[in-house]
Amino acid sequence: DTFHLFPETMEFLKEIEEFYNFKAEVFCAEGIPVGDKAAYDKRYGADLWKENIEEYDRVCKVEPFQRGLKTLNTNCMINGRTRWQGFERAWIDQFENAPSGGGLAKGNP
């Protein structure tokens, strides 16, 4: 949770959890309770995404994503890179094997 999603995003997640009878693991900025926007704003400021986009990406996207992969012991993921969204993505494989030294296998829709 980046604390800057459309409200419908988390509502939709709850619907999916109920429909499929599971609980999603949600990761957000380290040290901030899931869903606690006030705590996020107090620590980082409500406008971090405007003031320092690189820090916002690190705090709200990169670090939580990496922590999630490690916490969940992930070895394969389906990512959001779609071949139809741009020329540079047009040639990515539908499936990328994990590097021989370790890493993630990736499914590209």
Stockholm file with secondary structure:
# STOCKHOLM 1.0

chainA/1-109         DTFHLFPETMEFLKEIEEFYNFKAEVFCAEGIPVGDKAAYDKRYGADLWKENIEEYDRVCKVEPFQRGLKTLNTNCMINGRTRWQGFERAWIDQFENAPSGGGLAKGNP
#=GR chainA/1-109 SS CCSCSCHHHHHHHHHHHHHHTCCCCCCCSTTSCTTCHHHHHHHHCTTHHHHCHHHHHIIIIIHHHHHHHHHTTCSEEECSCCGGGCGGGTTCCSEECCCTTSCCEEECC
#=GC SS_cons         CCSCSCHHHHHHHHHHHHHHTCCCCCCCSTTSCTTCHHHHHHHHCTTHHHHCHHHHHIIIIIHHHHHHHHHTTCSEEECSCCGGGCGGGTTCCSEECCCTTSCCEEECC
//
